[in-house]
Amino acid sequence: MKRLFLLLLALVPLVAAPFALKPYGIYLLSLWAVTTIAAIGLNLTLGYAGQISLAQASFVGIGAYAAALLTTQGWPLWSAFLLSTALCFVIGWLLGYPALRVQHHYLAFVTLSFATLVFLVLRNEEWLTKGVYGISGIPRPTLLGWSTRAPVDYYFFCLGALALVSAAAWWLVRSPWGRAFTALRENPVRADSLGVDTRRYTLMAFAFGSTLGGISGVLYAPLVQFIEPTAFALNLSLNLLLMVIVGGPGYFFGPFLGAAVSILLPEWLRFSEGLYLMIYALFVMVLIALCPSGLFGLAERLRKARSP
């Protein structure tokens, strides 16, 4: 009951904030909501199942291009949701097969190779993606007569999508599947000896995480209304990885906090002009050095230190 009350209390500023912000501030909040969905997916793969991936940006790109290509041709946004969900689930499942044979930095190189392949397809296959020219004029959806064209309306649309994804992820991590993911991360050999089908759950971890990346991309395209390949390069994958690590891998609310730090903190530090990126990088380095389990891990350590 206490957790539910704290959760509802945290929703109050998220609902009230856009009414006190200018369009750019609303855009940042929308970007936070969209990016958090991708980070939740990576947290399922990395934080809970212990499978490192540098390809999450590729699935965001697949979802974004699915939304851009369909909606600019008059298709509704829900069709892009269906297409990207199915496509990212299948590709994520297939990408999980190398994880059955290699681990750690070897798996990172495999997913990095896949990310490079997707980027090259997005950049070079102009007949499909328009290459470096990008796709512009991506419309925002209208749901049951409710137009999300205005920044505030689209923010609430993204916030609603984040709430639905969070509820599904909450159920997943507390289901037998989620416990199997955790067992896979802690000790694959022991999990296998206890009857956990490590092969299937490894593939599922990649598939579910990739699917959330695709959903994030479907929301991202109408938000910015113009996409091009460099937005989904390795830089985004590293940023998503940073969000999970800073927030706390394996903590449910870690991606929420990590995305807020990654997106909002640099903006708050702009008063320092040219130094803000250096301050942000120093903050991240000190945090990871002192507490590899992230901000939620640090909070848990402090709580245990205070308890008798």
C-alpha positions in Angstrom: 0.0 0.0 0.0 2.9 2.3 0.9 4.6 1.7 -2.5 1.3 2.4 -4.4 0.9 5.7 -2.5 4.5 6.7 -3.3 4.0 5.8 -7.0 0.8 7.9 -7.2 2.6 10.7 -5.5 5.4 10.6 -8.1 2.8 10.8 -10.9 1.5 14.2 -9.6 4.5 16.3 -10.9 4.6 14.3 -14.2 1.0 15.3 -14.8 1.3 18.8 -13.6 4.7 19.7 -15.0 3.8 20.3 -18.7 1.3 23.0 -17.8 4.2 25.1 -16.3 6.7 24.5 -19.1 7.5 26.0 -22.4 7.4 23.7 -25.6 11.0 22.7 -25.3 10.5 21.6 -21.7 7.5 19.6 -22.7 9.6 18.0 -25.5 12.3 17.0 -23.0 9.6 15.3 -20.8 8.2 13.5 -23.8 11.7 12.4 -24.8 12.2 11.2 -21.3 9.0 9.1 -21.4 9.9 7.6 -24.9 13.5 6.9 -24.0 12.5 5.3 -20.7 10.5 2.6 -22.6 13.7 1.6 -24.5 15.7 1.7 -21.3 13.1 -0.6 -19.6 13.6 -3.1 -22.4 17.4 -3.0 -22.1 17.0 -3.4 -18.3 15.0 -6.6 -18.9 17.8 -7.9 -21.2 20.8 -6.7 -19.2 19.6 -5.9 -15.7 17.4 -8.9 -15.1 18.7 -11.6 -17.5 22.4 -10.4 -17.5 22.8 -10.4 -21.3 24.7 -7.4 -22.5 23.4 -5.7 -25.7 24.7 -2.8 -27.7 21.9 -3.1 -30.3 19.0 -1.4 -28.5 19.2 1.7 -30.6 18.8 -0.5 -33.7 15.4 -1.7 -32.5 14.4 1.9 -31.7 15.4 2.7 -35.3 13.3 -0.2 -36.6 10.3 1.1 -34.7 10.8 4.7 -35.7 11.2 3.8 -39.4 8.1 1.6 -39.3 6.1 4.5 -37.9 7.5 7.0 -40.3 7.1 4.9 -43.4 3.5 3.8 -42.6 2.1 7.0 -41.1 3.4 9.2 -44.0 1.5 6.9 -46.3 -1.7 7.4 -44.5 -1.6 4.3 -42.2 -2.7 4.7 -38.6 0.0 4.6 -35.9 -1.4 1.4 -34.3 -0.4 -0.4 -37.5 3.2 0.7 -36.9 2.9 -0.6 -33.3 1.8 -4.0 -34.6 4.5 -4.2 -37.3 7.4 -3.1 -35.1 6.3 -5.3 -32.2 6.2 -8.4 -34.4 9.4 -7.5 -36.3 11.5 -6.6 -33.2 10.3 -9.6 -31.3 11.4 -12.0 -34.1 14.7 -10.2 -34.7 15.4 -9.9 -31.0 14.7 -13.7 -30.6 17.2 -14.4 -33.4 19.7 -12.1 -32.0 19.5 -14.0 -28.8 21.0 -17.2 -30.4 24.6 -15.9 -30.2 24.1 -15.4 -26.4 23.6 -19.2 -26.2 27.3 -19.6 -27.2 29.2 -16.4 -26.2 28.9 -14.1 -23.2 30.2 -10.8 -21.8 32.4 -8.8 -24.2 32.1 -11.4 -27.0 28.3 -11.0 -26.9 28.8 -7.2 -26.9 30.8 -7.4 -30.1 28.1 -9.6 -31.7 25.3 -7.1 -30.9 27.6 -4.3 -32.0 28.0 -5.9 -35.3 24.2 -6.2 -35.7 23.8 -2.5 -34.8 26.4 -1.6 -37.4 24.5 -3.7 -40.0 21.2 -2.0 -39.2 22.8 1.4 -39.4 24.2 0.7 -42.8 20.9 -0.5 -44.1 19.1 2.6 -42.8 21.8 4.9 -44.4 22.4 3.1 -47.7 19.0 1.6 -48.7 17.5 4.9 -50.0 14.7 3.1 -51.9 13.3 2.1 -48.5 14.6 4.6 -45.9 15.5 7.6 -48.0 19.0 7.2 -46.6 20.8 10.3 -45.3 17.9 12.6 -46.5 15.7 11.2 -43.8 11.9 11.1 -43.5 10.1 14.3 -42.6 6.5 15.3 -42.0 5.7 12.4 -39.7 2.2 13.0 -38.3 1.1 12.6 -34.8 -1.9 10.3 -34.2 -5.5 11.1 -33.6 -7.2 8.7 -31.1 -11.0 8.6 -31.0 -11.2 12.3 -32.0 -8.4 13.3 -29.7 -5.6 15.0 -31.7 -2.1 14.7 -30.2 -0.7 17.3 -32.5 -0.1 19.8 -29.7 3.1 19.2 -27.5 1.1 18.7 -24.3 -1.3 16.3 -25.9 1.5 14.2 -27.3 3.3 14.2 -24.0 0.3 12.7 -22.3 0.0 10.1 -25.1 3.6 9.1 -24.5 3.1 9.1 -20.7 0.1 6.8 -21.1 2.1 4.5 -23.3 4.9 4.5 -20.6 2.3 3.7 -17.9 1.1 0.7 -19.9 4.6 -0.6 -20.7 5.6 -0.2 -17.0 2.5 -2.2 -15.9 3.4 -5.0 -18.3 7.0 -4.9 -17.3 6.1 -4.9 -13.5 3.9 -8.0 -14.1 6.7 -9.7 -16.1 9.5 -9.3 -13.6 7.3 -10.6 -10.8 6.1 -13.6 -12.8 7.9 -16.9 -13.1 9.5 -15.6 -16.2 11.0 -12.7 -14.3 12.4 -15.0 -11.6 13.9 -17.2 -14.3 15.6 -14.1 -15.8 17.1 -13.3 -12.4 18.3 -16.9 -11.9 19.8 -16.8 -15.4 21.7 -13.6 -14.4 23.0 -14.8 -11.1 24.2 -18.3 -12.0 23.3 -19.9 -15.3 24.7 -23.3 -14.4 22.7 -23.4 -11.1 19.6 -22.2 -12.9 20.0 -25.0 -15.5 20.5 -27.6 -12.7 17.3 -26.4 -11.1 15.3 -27.1 -14.2 15.2 -23.5 -15.7 15.3 -23.7 -19.5 18.2 -21.2 -19.8 18.1 -21.5 -23.6 14.5 -20.4 -23.9 14.7 -17.6 -21.3 17.9 -16.2 -22.9 16.0 -15.8 -26.2 13.0 -14.4 -24.4 15.1 -11.8 -22.6 16.4 -10.5 -26.0 13.0 -10.7 -27.6 11.1 -8.8 -24.9 13.8 -6.2 -24.5 14.0 -5.6 -28.3 10.2 -5.3 -28.6 10.2 -2.5 -26.0 12.9 -0.8 -28.1 10.7 -1.0 -31.1 7.7 0.5 -29.2 9.9 3.4 -28.1 10.9 4.0 -31.7 7.2 4.1 -32.8 6.6 6.9 -30.3 9.9 8.7 -31.1 9.2 9.3 -34.8 6.0 11.4 -34.3 7.7 13.2 -31.4 10.5 14.6 -33.5 8.6 14.4 -36.8 11.9 13.9 -38.7 14.2 10.9 -38.5 17.5 10.0 -40.2 20.0 7.2 -39.6 22.5 8.9 -37.3 19.8 9.2 -34.6 20.0 5.4 -34.2 23.7 4.9 -34.3 25.9 3.5 -31.6 25.7 6.7 -29.6 22.1 6.0 -28.7 22.8 2.4 -27.7 25.6 3.6 -25.3 23.3 6.3 -23.9 20.6 3.7 -23.2 23.2 1.5 -21.6 24.3 4.4 -19.5 20.7 5.0 -18.4 20.4 1.4 -17.1 23.7 1.5 -15.3 23.3 4.9 -13.7 19.8 4.1 -12.6 20.7 0.7 -11.3 20.6 -2.5 -13.4 18.1 -5.0 -12.1 16.1 -2.3 -10.3 12.6 -1.8 -11.7 12.7 2.0 -11.4 16.3 2.2 -12.4 15.6 3.1 -16.1 13.2 5.9 -15.0 15.8 7.6 -12.9 18.7 6.8 -15.3 16.8 8.3 -18.2 16.0 11.4 -16.2 19.7 11.9 -15.3 20.8 11.3 -18.9 18.3 13.6 -20.5 17.5 16.3 -17.9 20.8 16.7 -16.0 22.8 18.0 -19.0 20.0 20.5 -19.6 20.1 21.7 -15.9 23.9 22.0 -16.2 23.8 24.3 -19.2 24.3 27.3 -16.9 27.9 26.3 -16.9 28.0 26.9 -20.7 30.9 24.9 -22.2 31.6 22.9 -19.0 28.3 21.2 -18.7 29.3 18.0 -20.6 32.5 17.7 -18.6 30.6 18.0 -15.3 28.0 15.5 -16.5 30.8 13.0 -17.6 32.6 13.5 -14.3 29.4 12.8 -12.3 28.8 9.6 -14.2 32.5 8.4 -13.8 32.4 9.0 -10.1 29.1 7.3 -9.6 30.0 4.2 -11.5 33.4 4.0 -9.8 31.9 4.4 -6.3 28.7 2.4 -6.9 28.5 0.1 -9.9 25.0 -0.8 -9.0 23.7 2.7 -9.8 21.7 5.2 -7.9 19.2 2.7 -6.6 22.0 0.4 -5.5 23.5 3.4 -3.7 20.2 4.1 -2.0 19.9 0.5 -0.9 23.4 0.5 0.5 22.7 3.6 2.5 19.4 2.2 3.8 21.1 -1.0 5.0 23.9 1.0 6.6 21.3 2.9 8.7 19.3 -0.1 9.7 20.4 -1.7 12.9 
